[in-house]
């Protein structure tokens, strides 16, 4: 006996729900050489975070009854005519037609002309410097590919939505090769190491602000490319060697090397933002206090046990090993005491509470700043996009409209 959902949803020709991860660059991408195709001025390297803690979920459905393409993001309908969204849809449909024609199936199936409805939700702050667009467009490209029967590498599709989205198509550690061709065919992402390669690695996301950033990444990059001499020097003279060194650190699981290079590259990225004219500042006072806390912590231990990196926003992403997580979380609690909901201050993976030694407390020289860190998400390295087989998780109902309680 078919389920009520299945019986009610007969008018939907295809409905698919997928999830995709956030990725955090440890060698940063900032600046494009081609705005339309979203081709970067340098290669980059990222770590994929686990979807148990940070993910985008997207449902896409096609039906002969739909009269237009429509999209809903986090409960609100968005303009489907956005150029980047249209680029993804166009490219997926082109690939679908190409595949069907190559298979020699005669007339193209009607479903390729059907309109699509898409609903997408993030379980983390959007547009706050936590790579929401990367997860969102990777999930869109992956879900649409399932709906339209497109196979193979989706780097080009995801990249045209958001450059760093191509890195969210893979789990583990991922390189986005800048490529050289004018058409961008060689500007693709590929996995450097799988998610299980470095099981001791842990990630803490310190959410300083969930508010939308003042300067969006797209505008910021354009201004940097036009005005920053440091950005040009970085892309041409610094990043190539750093990419090789970072791959070595990951391959050999060299945490001190990985950590120091991660921090240096984050610092240089934000230096290029300040070198932009007018200057761009994504970090705030709390971000700078977190940087100071990390360096005090490492100095106290006489070795690099913790690393920070910041994307285009004030929220810190901390890398450390599993044997250091509890002590560093205690240091964060000491320096940034939870203002209220202390029980909800730490989310994600379980972290056993640990006491802070008096010596470490004395080494943390900054005055405590209550409430400056809203909460911490504890996570680890995770896999790439997933298809969810359970129809009950669909974000679109049998009528093809959002059902946000799902």
C-alpha positions in Angstrom: 0.0 0.0 0.0 1.6 3.3 -1.0 2.0 6.0 1.6 -0.3 9.0 1.8 2.6 11.2 0.6 3.3 9.0 -2.4 -0.4 9.0 -3.4 -0.8 12.7 -3.0 2.4 13.5 -4.8 1.7 11.8 -8.1 1.6 15.1 -9.8 5.3 15.6 -9.0 7.3 13.8 -11.7 10.5 13.9 -9.7 11.3 15.1 -6.2 14.7 14.8 -4.6 16.1 16.1 -1.2 19.9 16.4 -0.6 22.2 17.9 1.9 25.6 19.6 1.3 28.3 20.7 3.7 30.0 24.0 4.6 33.7 24.2 3.7 36.2 26.5 5.3 39.2 27.6 3.3 42.6 27.3 5.0 44.3 28.8 1.9 41.9 31.5 0.9 40.1 32.4 -2.3 39.7 36.1 -2.8 39.4 37.7 -6.2 38.2 36.7 -9.7 39.9 37.0 -13.1 36.5 36.5 -14.8 33.3 37.7 -13.0 30.9 36.0 -15.3 32.4 32.5 -15.1 33.6 33.0 -11.5 37.2 32.1 -12.2 39.6 32.8 -9.3 43.0 34.6 -9.4 44.5 31.9 -7.2 44.0 28.3 -6.2 42.5 27.5 -2.8 42.3 24.7 -0.3 39.5 23.9 2.2 38.3 21.6 4.9 34.8 20.2 4.6 32.8 20.4 7.9 30.5 17.6 9.1 26.9 17.9 8.0 25.7 16.6 11.4 26.5 20.1 12.6 26.4 22.4 9.6 24.5 21.7 6.4 22.2 23.0 3.7 19.2 20.9 2.9 17.6 21.3 -0.5 14.5 19.8 -2.1 13.9 20.1 -5.8 10.8 18.9 -7.7 9.7 19.1 -11.3 6.1 18.8 -12.6 4.2 19.3 -15.8 1.8 21.4 -13.7 4.4 24.0 -12.6 4.0 27.2 -14.6 7.3 28.8 -13.6 10.6 28.1 -11.8 10.4 29.1 -8.1 12.8 29.0 -5.2 12.4 29.5 -1.4 15.3 30.0 0.9 15.0 29.7 4.7 11.2 30.2 4.5 11.1 33.1 2.1 10.5 33.1 -1.6 13.4 34.6 -3.5 13.6 36.1 -7.0 14.3 33.2 -9.4 15.8 35.6 -11.9 19.0 36.1 -9.9 21.8 35.7 -12.5 23.8 33.2 -10.5 20.8 31.0 -9.8 19.8 31.2 -13.5 23.4 30.2 -14.5 23.1 27.0 -12.4 19.7 26.1 -13.8 20.8 26.8 -17.3 23.9 24.7 -17.0 22.2 21.7 -15.4 19.5 21.7 -18.1 22.1 22.0 -20.8 24.1 19.1 -19.4 20.9 17.0 -19.1 20.0 17.7 -22.7 23.5 16.9 -23.8 23.5 13.6 -21.9 20.2 12.5 -23.3 21.1 13.4 -26.9 24.4 11.5 -26.6 22.6 8.4 -25.3 20.7 8.4 -28.6 17.3 8.1 -27.0 15.5 9.9 -29.8 13.2 12.7 -28.7 14.2 14.4 -25.5 11.9 13.5 -22.6 9.3 16.1 -21.8 10.6 16.3 -18.2 13.5 18.4 -19.4 11.1 21.2 -20.3 9.3 21.0 -16.9 9.6 23.9 -14.5 11.3 23.3 -11.1 10.5 24.3 -7.6 13.3 24.5 -5.1 13.2 24.9 -1.3 16.4 25.2 0.7 17.2 25.7 4.4 20.5 26.2 6.4 20.9 25.0 9.9 23.4 27.8 10.6 23.6 31.6 10.2 23.3 32.8 6.5 25.5 35.5 5.0 27.5 35.9 8.2 30.8 34.6 6.9 30.2 30.9 7.5 30.2 29.9 3.8 26.4 29.6 3.5 26.5 30.4 -0.2 29.1 27.7 -0.8 26.9 25.0 0.9 23.8 26.5 -0.7 24.9 26.4 -4.3 26.7 23.0 -3.9 23.5 21.6 -2.6 21.5 23.2 -5.4 23.8 21.9 -8.1 23.9 18.4 -6.6 20.1 18.2 -6.1 19.3 19.5 -9.5 21.7 17.0 -11.0 19.8 14.2 -9.3 16.5 15.5 -10.5 17.6 16.0 -14.2 19.8 12.9 -14.4 23.1 14.7 -14.8 26.3 12.7 -13.8 30.0 13.6 -13.5 31.8 16.5 -12.0 29.6 19.4 -11.1 32.4 21.9 -10.3 31.4 24.2 -13.2 27.7 24.3 -12.2 28.3 25.0 -8.5 31.1 27.5 -9.3 28.8 29.6 -11.4 26.6 30.0 -8.3 29.3 30.7 -5.8 33.0 30.1 -6.4 33.8 28.3 -3.3 30.7 26.1 -3.8 32.7 23.8 -6.0 34.8 22.8 -2.9 31.6 21.8 -1.0 31.0 19.0 -3.6 33.6 16.9 -1.9 34.2 15.7 1.6 37.5 15.8 3.5 40.2 18.2 2.2 39.6 19.8 -1.1 41.6 21.8 -3.6 40.0 24.3 -6.1 42.5 24.5 -9.0 42.3 28.0 -10.4 42.9 26.7 -13.9 44.3 28.5 -16.9 41.7 28.2 -19.7 39.6 31.2 -20.6 36.4 29.1 -20.6 37.1 27.8 -17.1 36.8 24.1 -18.0 40.0 23.4 -15.9 38.9 25.5 -12.9 37.6 22.6 -10.9 37.6 21.1 -7.4 39.2 17.8 -6.4 39.6 16.0 -3.2 43.1 16.0 -1.7 42.3 13.6 1.2 39.1 11.9 2.3 37.2 12.8 5.5 38.7 9.9 7.5 42.3 10.8 6.6 42.9 12.8 9.9 40.4 11.5 12.5 41.9 13.5 15.4 41.2 16.8 13.7 38.4 18.9 15.3 36.8 22.2 14.4 35.2 24.7 16.7 33.0 27.5 15.1 32.9 30.5 17.4 29.8 32.4 16.4 30.5 36.1 17.2 27.7 37.5 15.1 24.9 35.9 13.1 24.1 39.2 11.4 24.5 39.7 7.7 27.9 41.2 6.9 28.0 44.8 5.7 30.2 44.2 2.7 29.2 41.1 0.6 32.0 38.9 -0.7 31.3 39.6 -4.3 31.5 43.4 -4.0 34.5 43.1 -1.6 36.4 40.9 -4.1 35.8 43.2 -7.0 37.1 46.2 -5.0 40.2 44.3 -3.8 41.1 43.2 -7.4 40.8 46.8 -8.6 42.7 48.5 -5.8 44.9 46.1 -3.7 48.6 45.7 -4.8 49.0 43.2 -1.9 46.2 41.0 -3.4 48.1 40.7 -6.7 51.3 39.9 -5.0 49.6 37.3 -2.8 48.0 35.5 -5.8 51.1 35.4 -7.9 54.0 35.1 -5.4 52.6 33.7 -2.1 49.7 31.3 -2.7 51.4 28.7 -5.1 54.1 27.8 -2.5 51.5 27.8 0.3 49.3 25.4 -1.6 52.1 22.9 -1.9 53.1 23.3 1.7 49.5 22.9 2.9 49.0 19.7 0.9 52.2 18.3 2.5 50.9 19.2 6.0 47.6 17.5 5.4 49.2 14.4 3.8 51.6 14.0 6.7 49.0 15.2 9.4 51.5 17.8 10.5 49.3 19.8 12.9 51.8 22.6 13.9 52.6 23.2 10.2 49.0 23.1 9.2 47.9 25.4 12.0 50.6 28.0 11.5 50.0 28.2 7.8 46.2 28.4 8.3 46.6 31.4 10.6 49.2 33.2 8.4 46.9 32.8 5.4 43.9 34.1 7.2 45.9 37.1 8.4 47.1 37.8 4.9 43.6 37.6 3.5 42.4 40.1 6.0 45.4 42.3 5.3 44.4 42.4 1.6 41.0 43.5 2.8 42.6 46.4 4.7 44.8 47.1 1.7 41.7 47.5 -0.4 40.5 51.1 -1.0 38.2 52.0 0.7 39.4 49.4 3.3 37.2 46.4 4.2 37.1 45.1 7.7 35.3 41.8 8.3 36.8 41.3 11.8 35.5 43.0 14.9 36.9 43.5 18.4 35.8 40.0 19.5 37.5 38.5 16.5 40.7 40.2 17.4 40.4 39.0 21.1 40.0 35.4 19.8 43.2 35.8 17.8 44.9 37.0 20.9 43.5 34.1 23.0 44.8 31.5 20.5 48.3 33.0 20.6 48.3 33.2 24.4 47.1 29.6 24.6 49.8 28.4 22.2 52.5 30.4 23.9 51.5 29.0 27.3 51.9 25.4 26.0 55.1 26.2 24.1 53.7 24.7 20.9 51.0 25.4 18.3 48.0 23.4 19.6 45.2 25.6 18.2 44.7 27.6 15.0 42.2 30.3 13.9 40.9 31.2 10.5 38.3 33.8 9.5 36.4 34.0 6.2 34.7 37.2 5.1 33.0 37.7 8.5 33.7 38.0 12.3 33.1 34.4 13.2 36.2 32.4 14.1 36.8 28.8 12.9 39.2 27.0 15.2 41.2 23.9 14.3 42.7 21.7 17.0 43.2 18.1 17.8 40.7 16.0 19.9 43.0 16.0 23.0 43.0 19.8 23.1 39.4 20.6 22.5 38.1 20.4 26.1 40.9 22.7 27.5 40.5 25.3 24.7 36.6 25.3 25.1 37.3 26.0 28.8 39.6 28.9 27.8 36.9 30.3 25.6 34.3 30.1 28.4 36.7 31.8 30.7 37.5 34.7 28.2 34.0 35.0 26.8 31.6 33.9 29.6 28.1 33.0 28.2 25.8 35.9 29.0 22.7 33.8 29.5 21.8 30.4 28.1 25.1 28.8 29.3 23.6 25.3 28.8 23.3 26.1 25.0 26.7 27.7 24.7 28.2 24.6 23.2 26.5 22.8 20.4 27.4 19.9 18.2 29.8 17.2 19.3 30.0 16.4 23.0 32.9 18.0 24.8 33.7 16.8 28.3 34.2 19.8 30.6 37.8 20.4 31.7 39.2 22.7 34.4 41.6 25.5 33.5 44.9 25.5 35.4 45.7 28.7 37.3 48.8 29.1 35.2 46.7 29.1 32.0 44.2 31.5 33.5 47.1 33.9 34.3 48.4 33.5 30.7 45.0 34.6 29.2 45.8 38.3 29.6 42.6 39.7 28.1 39.8 40.9 30.4 36.7 38.5 30.2 34.1 39.8 27.7 30.7 38.3 28.7 28.4 37.5 25.8 30.8 38.4 23.0 30.8 34.8 21.7 27.2 33.8 21.3 27.9 30.0 21.1 30.3 27.4 19.9 29.6 24.6 17.3 31.9 21.6 17.8 32.4 19.6 14.7 34.8 17.5 12.7 35.8 16.8 9.1 32.9 15.4 7.1 31.7 13.9 3.8 30.4 15.6 0.6 26.7 15.9 -0.5 24.2 13.2 0.4 20.9 12.1 -1.0 18.1 11.7 1.6 15.9 8.8 0.7 13.1 9.4 3.3 10.2 11.2 1.6 9.2 12.7 5.0 12.3 15.0 5.0 11.2 16.7 1.7 10.9 20.5 2.1 8.3 20.6 -0.6 4.8 19.2 0.0 2.8 17.0 -2.5 1.6 20.3 -4.1 5.2 21.4 -4.8 5.0 24.2 -2.2 7.1 24.5 0.9 6.3 22.7 4.1 8.7 24.1 6.6 7.7 21.9 9.4 9.5 19.0 7.7 
